[in-house]
């Protein structure tokens, strides 16, 4: 459960990969979600928008099972995953108490 949390306050801020500088979340694009090879997941409190196979493989439940669980807590799920050197960007969604989470790792 080793991860670094980076908080982003502005809900309209683009998110760049800390390793390759690719804009994985770019609000100026029609397809605003563009994961790079370092992206492990992109999720909101409502569920996953993108998940890399290598990250899903270490989760105790499949994404379908997580989404079906009425008591799911995405933040808890991703922070309990044992993935080395993970960086999690936590961005406000602009809705009270709702966040987007984007995870990165070199591995």
MOWOBEL-V632368 format. One record per residue. PSI is psi in whole degrees, 0 to 359 (NA if undefined). D_CENTER is the distance of its C-alpha to the mean C-alpha in Angstrom with 1 decimal. Layout:
psi,d_center
PSI,D_CENTER
PSI,D_CENTER
This chain:
psi,d_center
45,15.1
114,15.1
158,12.3
131,12.6
127,11.1
117,11.5
134,12.3
121,12.7
322,15.4
115,16.1
342,14.3
5,15.8
135,14.8
154,13.5
123,10.8
145,12.4
131,11.6
349,13.4
315,15.3
356,16.6
15,16.1
138,15.0
99,13.7
338,10.4
108,10.6
105,14.4
346,16.1
350,19.4
146,18.7
313,19.4
83,16.5
346,14.1
115,11.1
80,12.2
148,10.1
183,12.3
342,13.4
352,11.4
123,7.9
320,6.9
159,4.1
122,3.2
158,4.5
171,7.3
342,9.9
343,11.8
181,9.8
139,7.6
328,8.2
143,7.7
130,7.9
145,10.2
319,13.4
331,13.6
317,10.6
326,11.8
336,15.2
354,14.7
146,13.6
340,16.7
156,16.4
162,15.6
321,13.0
316,16.2
321,17.5
315,14.4
331,14.7
340,18.5
114,18.4
338,19.6
18,18.7
146,15.1
101,12.9
315,9.2
315,8.9
318,11.9
312,10.9
327,8.0
343,10.2
348,13.2
135,12.1
85,14.5
130,13.0
139,15.1
43,14.3
137,10.5
129,9.3
123,6.6
125,7.0
115,7.8
137,9.6
137,12.4
353,12.7
3,16.4
133,17.2
119,18.5
10,16.2
139,13.2
159,9.8
142,6.6
131,3.6
124,2.6
140,4.4
153,7.9
149,11.2
334,14.7
NA,15.6
